[in-house]
Amino acid sequence: MNSSNESKRFSHTSDKVDEILNAFKSEPAGSLIVLAGKNRGDKKDLVSKLRKSDTELKEIDLRNVISTVEEETYENIEELFNSLSGGEIVYLNNGDVLSGEYTGNTYSFRRYATPQEKYLLTKIEESKSGFILDLLDEANVNNLLERKSKAVIEFKAPKSGLGKFFWKLKQIGVHGHTFENKRPLKK
């Protein structure tokens, strides 16, 4: 656990991101990097850059692991970790399911780690593999998740009017829509 007061949050445009990823790739065992935000295009670019760098990347959809039944979730997490050979980097997609998407606690004012999330983080720390957790909602990065990760790389939406307009057009979808969480972001 890192006890320094140095921030672990970085914009995806920061010069430090390449440095963080290189350190992560060289020593992935028990490490976690969180990708937080709605900018899926830039997330895809970062993940494809990892794939091109001769890094073995295994993609897991957490919607197939996390269940409404807590015991079933623990069994699925055990099965996931038993299937890993060690040394690879595992990309955990749809990480927002850890944050109460199935439990109904999604809209509480303050966000705490769920038991399933705590269990997964413990298994990650004990693993010989490295993990990248993808979260669409930045408010789902709770204190525990931030403490346990090497870094939280933020993928914010564009700020300019025209850039934001085109970005929002790309976000329109009909199926698979989940409502945005309106928790205030931690400063």
Buried (B, 14 or more C-beta within 10 A) or exposed (E): EEEEEEEBBBEBEBEEBEEBBEBBBEEBEBBBBBBBBBBBEBBEEBBEEBEEEEBEBBEBBBBEBBBEEBEEBBEBBEEBBEEBEEEBBBBBBBBBBBBBBBBEEBEEEEBEBBEBBBBBBEBBBEBEBBBBBBBBBBBBBBEBBBEBBBBBBBBBEBEEEEEEEEBEEEEEEEEEEEEEBEBEEEE
